[in-house]
Amino acid sequence: MGTFDFLLQGLMVAAQPMNLLYALIGVTLGTAVGVLPGIGPALTVALLLPVTYQLDPAGSLIMFAGIYYGGMYGGSTTSILLNTPGESASIVTALEGNKMARAGRGGPALATAAIGSFVAGLIATMGLAFVAPYIVKLALVFGPREYFALMVLAFVTVSSAFGDSALRGLTSLFVGLTLAIIGIDQLTGQTRLSFGVPDLLDGIEVTTVAVAMFAIGESLFIAAQGDRGPDRVEAVRGSVWMNAADWARSWKPWLRGTFIGFPIGAMPAGGAEIGTFLSYATEKRLTKHPEEFGNGAIEGVAGPEAANNASAAGTLVPLLTLGLPTTATAAIMLAGFQQFGLQPGPLLFATNPQLVWGLIASLLIANFMLLVLNLPLIGLWVRLLTIPKPWLYAGILLFATLGTIGANPSVFELGMLLAFGLLGYVMRVFGYPIAPVVVGLILGPLAEQQLRRALSISQGDVTVLFTSPIAAVLLVIAALAFLVPLIMRARGRGEVLTQLAASED
């Protein structure tokens, strides 16, 4: 069967009434959460993990994907009207979008963001559908040593990609890896780090850690910032639609942003933020109206927003084909797969193709839903910005607690939720990224399993890990992914120090 046949089957799965409802709930929640400053799709997916435990796997994952796409859409509204990005990938949009809103052109800015996201999401989802099968064919030849090298690459890229310090990223990763070995060793049956506590014999629950660190810890951290003064929301004046000149200046940035964002999102060390900055720099270089950049250039909104949404589809390429999360939301979605006993990767395409292709096809449907929801309901999304923050964060804490109790009614589990929530808060205070902890907890057991298999086959010969060409290439890429950011940061610090010394002279 070809890609079109699989995609058609996936559309039949995604078009089932309940799955359509899950997609609608996902994109609506995602947009609402994307609009709210400081709360991203990762937090929402984490909150819903325990709630969806008893639901259908396909419907739950379709809803999570809708939240991801919706969060990418919604972040532009806050950036444009409030100059406060709801998602880190929407930072660039605020540069030009808020200037447009202040000049009375908030409507066209929101319109180009919404339509650009739609165009990018559509093209990038088709790219995901056509690229994924080739990566799956490549991954099917992987043995234990190749999989272990792939896990090492995942650990390094996640540690380097999140946060400003590779050392802090690695520290967070080792916290997750330590949590991963708690419980009964599957190979020997010995207990590890359980300290005689029966509740720890089955290991640490991924869902509890994800909800605690992303929902509890993040809410405590944002609430601890206090009230930093009233936020000024720019009113949407005039028509929401773009005129002919806006269309003429937007369609090329939409396409360029798509083709920049998708491959960067698909890279193991990718992420939406890199694509949006590259798109903005490209548009600034190619524009015929350089005087408008910094004062409200519509290209500076159209390109980065397209790159933002294209990268969301690109992120699903390594997640679905290799089981590698490259963003915080992807890490939580990986936990969502695992709570249903599913492991993303090449075998999932063979054992459960309806689920995978239904998920991919649902992204096409989610794009149409988001286009319909965003522009007509802009007034509703703006009103969300007026929700008192104490109500918002108290609601998140309450919902996280009730969800955990509903999925696992245990006093011990509730204590774990509180403990890891406080750990997440402390890590955020000191600048340690959260996502590597969850990735280490999820992928740690898989990496250990593949390492022990490879060493068993080679009778303890460690060099077997480097003799495979594929494994060697992956380990070299992992080394580069660790060293290159360190060199770039060092050069950046050196340039800053040089400029400071020159200014003092």
Buried (B, 14 or more C-beta within 10 A) or exposed (E): EEBEEBBEBBBBBBBBEEBBEBBBBBBBBBBBBBBBBBBBBBBBBBBBBBBBBEBBBBBBBBBBBBBBBBBBBBBBBBBBBBBBBBBBBBBBBBBBBBBBBBEBBBBBBBBBBBBBBBBBBBBBBBBBBEBBBEBBEEBEEBBBBBBBBBBBBBBBBBBBBBBEBBEBBBBBBBBBBBBBBBBBEEEEEEBEEBEEEEBBEEBBBBBBBBBBBBBBBBBBBBBEEEEEEEBEBBEBEEEBEBEEEBBEBBBBBBBBBBBBBBBBBBBBBBBBBBBBBBBBBBBBEEBEEEEBBEEBBBBBBBBBBBBBBBBBBBBBBBBBBBBBBBBBBBBBBBBBBBBBEBEBBBBBBEEBBEBBBBBBBBBBBBBBBBBEBBBEEBEEBBEBBEEEBEEBBEEBBEBBBEBBBEBBEBEEBBEBBEBBBBBBBEBBEEEBBBBBBBBBBBBBBBBBBBBBBBBEEBEEEEEBBEEBEBBBEBBEBBEEBBEEBEEEEEEEEEEEEEEEEEEEE
